[in-house]
Amino acid sequence: MEFATQSAQNFVHRYYVCLENGRDKLPEFYRPSSLISWNGRPMQSADLLSMITSFPPTKTKVEDYDCQNVMGSVANLLLMVSGSIRFADKKAHIFSDNLVLQQDESGQYFIASQNFRIMNE
């Protein structure tokens, strides 16, 4: 479980930093087969990336995250993240982001499934 926790910590740091300051690096976190739901709306990874790159500047604060191996394998992790996101200078919104991460051939994790929801719109 320690490996899963360390892997999740690394992933959370990399992903949410890129969401704020390195959106051009976000495609490395997804595959064409990634299953995504953004506020209840299913979409392809290319559509999500296009939407995210059109966002105004954002500030993301991860409050908490938890992870566990899926089916006892370190190759698959269930990651639950909660925090707040602020678009431009508007009020912060609480979010919940539930992800299934899979390891690729090089050992890096990518998003196999993501369900992102803004809780207080």
N, C-alpha and C positions, 0 to 999 in steps of 0.2 A: 504494500500500500504506500510505502514511502516513495517509491519510484513514481507512482501515479500522482502523488501530491506534488512532488518536485516538477514533474512534467506539466501538470496543470498550472502551477505557479509561473513557470517559464512561458507557457502559452498565453496566459492571461496578460502578463506584462507585455509581451510582443504584440499581441493582437490589438489591445486597446490603445497602446502608444501609436500604432500604425493608423488606427481609426482617427486619431487626433492629428498626427503630424507626418504621416507617411502613407497616405491613401494609395499611392502608386505601388506600394508593396502588398496591398491586400489580396491581389489575385493569388499569391503563393499560399494563402490559407484555404483556398477553395479548389474544387475540381468541377468539371462540367456535370458530373453526376451528383454533386452535393444537393441535398434536399433542404430547402429553406422556406421558412414561414416568417414574414415580417409583419408584425401586428395582425396576424391572422390571414395574411395574403400570401398564398404560395407563389414562389418565383424561382427562376433559374439563377445560378450564381452570376452569370453575365448581367442580368437585369438588376440584381442587388448591387453589384459593383458600380454599375452606371448610376444608380440612384444615390449611393453613398458618395460618389465623387461629386455629385451636384449639391450636396449638403453645404450649408454655410460652415464656417469654422465651428468646431465642437470642442467641448471640454467634457471628458468622461471621468467619473470617479467610481472606481470599483469599491464597493463597501464590503462585500464578502463573496467567497466562492467555495464550492465544495466539489469534490470529485470522487469517483470510485471506478475501479476496473469493471468492465462489462463482461460478464460470463467468465470472470477469473483471468482474463487475458490483459497484459499490459499493452497489447496492440490496439485495444479499443477502450476509450475512457468516456464516461458520462460526466459532463462538467456543467455545473449550475452556477451562474454568476448573477449577482444583484448589485445595483448601484444607481447612479444618476448620470444623466447626459443633458448637457446644455447646448442648444443650438444658437450660435451667435451670442447676443446679449440677452436672450429671453430667459424665462424662468427654467429652472432645472426640472427634468422629468425623471421619475423613478423608472428603472427598467429591470426586466428579468430576461436573462439570456440562457437558454438551455441548449447545450451542444453535445453531440456525439463526435468524438475525435477518433481518427484512425491513423495508424502509422503507415507511411509509405515505405517503399523499398529502401530508402536511405535512413529510415528511423525517425523522420520528422513527422509530426502530427499535422493533419489537415482536417478541415470541418467536413464531416460526412453528412451531418444533419444539424440544423440550427433552427431554433424557434425563439425569435426576439420579440419582446412585447413591451411597449411603453405602458406603464400601469396607471398613470394619472394625467392623461391627455385632456 
